[in-house]
Amino acid sequence: MPLPTWFMAIYLIATSSKGVSAMVISRQLGISYKTAWFLCHRIRQLLADDDCTLKGIVEVDETYIGGKRRRDAKSKRDSDDDQPKGRGGSRKMMALTAVERDGKAKARKGRTHSERAIAGVVFYWLDRDAVLVTDELPAYRWIGKRFPAHLRVNHSRGEWSRRDPLAVACAHTNSVESFNATIKRAISGVRHWFSIKHADRYVHKATSRIVAGAQTIKIETLNVKG
């Protein structure tokens, strides 16, 4: 491909707040869909910040991504093993996300919200001197003991934000929940469907660059090949 084609694709991806689909890239640059798909994945990988460690006050949360199927029908495009069951038995992909307040973000797919699964990712992403902020999920209790401070908000009791004069920061997960909402809007509004097989790529592709005020947030995925 000519070098100007790469530059135009980089511009379109970098300036789209919720991402741009390969079909749109194909139509606007006059290239085939397969070429556009190849191009988009390479550019998203180029934007990844693999060496970043989240510091300061970091909010961590898990979310489930996927549309609603009629009568709980199985997808014909994914095998049953690629469709983990989310909470309530819904077949949605779980994504674990972590966001620095006024800083960067990381996310990756997961199959369960168990303590062991979450701990391995959180310990890899976060600096050990960071302040962890989460909701009331029991899996975070043991994880939070490994950090200097762990602030929790109890959503089941209608608590969304809490100011404690003895705490190092205000307890809330608004930043990470806004980040998760942006991922969902990008997938449902831009791509409409994605293969769980390539979920890490698509989560990264959907929100590799989110501008929040004057701060640019990047999303990082693990084990992304080619």
N, C-alpha and C positions, 0 to 999 in steps of 0.2 A: 504493500500500500504506500502511496505517496506520503511524505512526511506531513504536508498540510492537513491530510485526513486525520492523522493522529492528533495534531494540534486542535483541530475543530472538535474532535470527540472529547478531548480533555477539557476544553472550554465549556462544552455543553454539560458535561458531568459535574464539573466543579461549580458551576453557577446555578444548578438546579437544587433548590432547597430540600426537596423530597425525592430526588433522584430522577433519572430518565431511563426509560425502557430501551432495550436493544432494538425494538421495532421502530421507535422514534428516531434513534440514531441511524438506522438503516434507511429510513425514508428521507431524512434531512441531508444525509451525506451521499445518497445515491449508491449505497453498497448493499450487498446481500445481508439477510438476517443472520446467517451463520458467521459472516465476517464481523458484523456489528457485535454479536454475542461474544466472540473471541476478543474483540477490541475492548469491550467494556470490562470484562473480567481482568484483563492485564492492567488496565488503568486503575481499577479499584485496588488491585494488589500493590500497585506502585504508590498509592496514597496511604497504605497501611503504615502505622507507627508501631512496629513490633517490639521495640526496646523501651517503650514508655512504661513507667511505673506510676500508679496513681498515688498521690500524696495529699496531705492535709485532711480535710473533711470529705469523706467518700461515702456516697449513698449506694447501697446494693439492693437489688430487687430482682425477682424473676417474673416473667410474663409468658403468656401463651398466645401464639400467633397462628392464625388459620381461619378461614371462612366457615360458615355454617353449612353443613350438608343436609339435604332433605332426608328425613327419616333415618338419620345416622348411617347413610350409605357409605360404603368404602370407595375410596378413589380408585379409578381404573388406571391412573397414571403412576401410582406409587404402590409398591408391594406393602403388605400388611406390616412387615418388620420395620419399614421406614416411617410408620405413622404411630409414634408413641401416644399413649393416652394421657391427656392432661387431667387436671382436677375436674371432678364431676363426670369422668368417663368420656369427655369430649376428645376427639382425635385432633389435637393441635400440637404444634411444635413448641417446646419450652425453650425460652432464651433467658440466659442469666446476664444481667447488665450491671455495670458499675459506673458511676459518674462522679467526678470531682465537682464540688461546688465552684462554679465559675472556671471550670477547667475541662479536661479531656474525659473521654468515655471509652469503655471497652464492652464488648458483648460477644457471646458465642452460644451456639445451640447446646441443649442438654436433653437427656432422656428422663431425668427424674430430679425432684427438688429435695433429695435426701441430704443429710448432713455431710456425708462423705463426698458426694458429688460436688456440692457447693463449696466445701472447704478447700478442695484441691485447686479450684479456680480462683477463689478469693485470695488465698495465700500467695498464689503466683502473680496476681495482678497488683495487689496493694502493698505499699510500703508498711513495714511492721510498726512504724510510728504514726500511722494514719489513725484518724478517728472514724470508726465504723458507725454508720447510721442505717438501720433496717426497720422492717415492720416486725410484727409479732411472731413470724414463722419460727417454730421451735428449733429448727436446724441452726439458726443464727446464734443461739444462746452459747453453745460451746465455742463456736467460732469467735464470737465477740470477746471471750476471755483471753484470747491471744493478742489483743490490741490494747493500747493504753486506755482507751475509752470506747464504750459501745452504747449508743443511744438508740432507743426503740420507741416506736409509736404503735399504739394498739388500734388498728383500723376497725376491728370487730366491735369496739366500744365507741365508735364514732370519733376517735381522736386522730386528727390529721396534722396537728402542729402543737408543740409544747415548748414553752420557754421556762427553763429552770435556771435560777440565778447561780446555782452551784455547778452547772454543766458548762462544758467548753464551747458549746454551740447550740443553736436551736434544733430541736429534734423534729425532723420531717423528712419525707422522701419525695417531695414535690419535684425535685430536679430529675431524678431517675424515672419517675412516672411520666413526666413530660417527654423524656427521651424515648420511653417505650411507646408512648402514644404516637410519636413521630414515625417510629418504625412501622407501626401498624397502618398508619395513613399512607405511607409510601408504598407498602405492599398492596393494600386494598385499592388505593386510588391510582397507582401508576402501573403496577404489574399484574394485579388481579389474582395471580396464582404463581406459585413457585414450587419446585421439586424439593422435598425435604432432603433428598440426597445431596443437593447443593445448597442446603440451608445456610451454612456458614458464609458461603460466597454471597448469597442474596441478602442476608442481614447486613453484611459489610457493604454490599453494593447499594443498598437502600439508603444507608445513612453514613457513608464514609466521610461526609463533610456536612456538618450542621452548624449554621451560624446562629449563635444565641447572643444578641447584642453585638458587642465587639469581639466576642470570644468565639474561636473556631473549635468545634468538638470533632474529634476523629474517633472512629470505631475500629477496634482491632479484633481479628479472629485468629483462632489457633488451628494449626494443621491444615492450612489451605494450600493445595497443590495445583500448580499449573493453571 
